[in-house]
Amino acid sequence: MGLDPVQEIELAELMRRANDGDSSAYEKLLMEILPFLRAFVSRRVGRMNGGEDVVQEILLSVHKARHTFDSAKPFMPWILAIAQYRLVDHWRRNGRINAREISDENVMNSAPADASVDWGGANTNLEEVFSNLSGRQKEVVTLLKVEGLSIREAAVRLGMSESALKVAAHRAYKVLKENLKSEEYGDH
């Protein structure tokens, strides 16, 4: 959805009036740019992949940065710069993580059918599978998969950053996957 020069002038005028304290102009501006922002974000990330969250983040950023708008300059480059920065933030948070991590479900679902989680030592198969994990990796897997904590909750409990916890979990899942394959094929 492109804007013609008249629309862009109207949006710039609404922003100027909003910055002068006209709340109805600000509300109208937000309503006018919302369909454009949704289309812009949807083309890049889709609605099902957090697109609406990105749109809301853009709107919040517009609100926080509205004082930076220079009415002598075009409106669209200003708003598109904000939108692009929020998209980059979204991709950093989601894209890189999803591209590099092994799905937790894939690792945990590849466990032998007779393996049950018994931390008391009754299940030697599972103990062997977990034997190559470091103490911290065992804690991470226990908190995330046994206790069902979120990444944030587990990170707080372990005194780690969320990023460090994700790295530790990824490495633990990789070791578990290798151990499970070894168990399955009898490569003790």
Number of C-alpha atoms within 10 A of each C-alpha: 9 9 11 8 10 9 14 15 17 14 23 21 16 23 25 20 17 19 17 12 11 13 13 12 19 20 13 15 19 18 11 15 14 16 13 15 23 18 15 19 23 18 11 11 17 14 16 9 14 14 22 17 14 23 24 15 18 24 20 12 16 18 12 10 13 16 13 10 17 13 15 8 11 15 19 17 10 16 19 14 12 17 22 14 13 20 20 13 14 19 14 11 12 13 14 11 14 11 8 10 15 16 11 15 10 11 17 14 10 13 20 14 7 9 13 13 13 11 11 8 10 11 14 14 18 22 16 16 20 19 14 15 19 13 10 14 21 17 18 25 23 15 19 18 14 11 10 12 16 13 18 14 14 23 20 13 12 13 11 14 14 16 14 12 21 19 15 20 23 20 16 23 24 17 20 25 20 15 22 23 16 14 17 13 9 8 9 8
